[in-house]
Amino acid sequence: MKKLLFAFMVLALFCSCQSNNRINFIDGEEIKVHPGDTFMISLDENPTTGYSWTCEIEGSAIALAYDDYKPSKEKEGLVGTGGLHSFTFRAMNEGFSKVIFRYKRPWEEDAIETKSAIINVKKKALNVNFGLQLSHRF
């Protein structure tokens, strides 16, 4: 019974590590995740200028779950201030995907800024480090 309870506790701890993790990365960097993981990439955005981030995914290792913009709480009530555009992804299966973010106005052809990352989705090893936390933003 004690072994079953211990196994259940380990499983619960493992599942709690599957929550949304905010990823910070340097443009062009490879990010490693595991199948079933969800992770978030947040980018500074100021939609009052007409510019917003778009996201394009190449490959089938990940999928966009949703994206959301939140104004900055520090400058709440001020007109023309920016905030964060967060993209939440789910790792679908093993493999690689490239995520390309473009900061542009919808009516213009060219982006004024482009960022990208390679997402490497790989199965977890048996010796899992439960203390690992991904918490990044660029």
Secondary structure, DSSP 4 states (H G I P E B T S, - for coil): -HHHHHHHHHHHHHHHTTS-EEE---TT-EEEE-TT-EEEEEEEE-GGGT-EEEEEEESSSEEEEEEEEEE-STTTT-TT--EEEEEEEEE-SSEEEEEEEEEE-TT-SS-SEEEEEEEEE-PPPSS--TT---B---
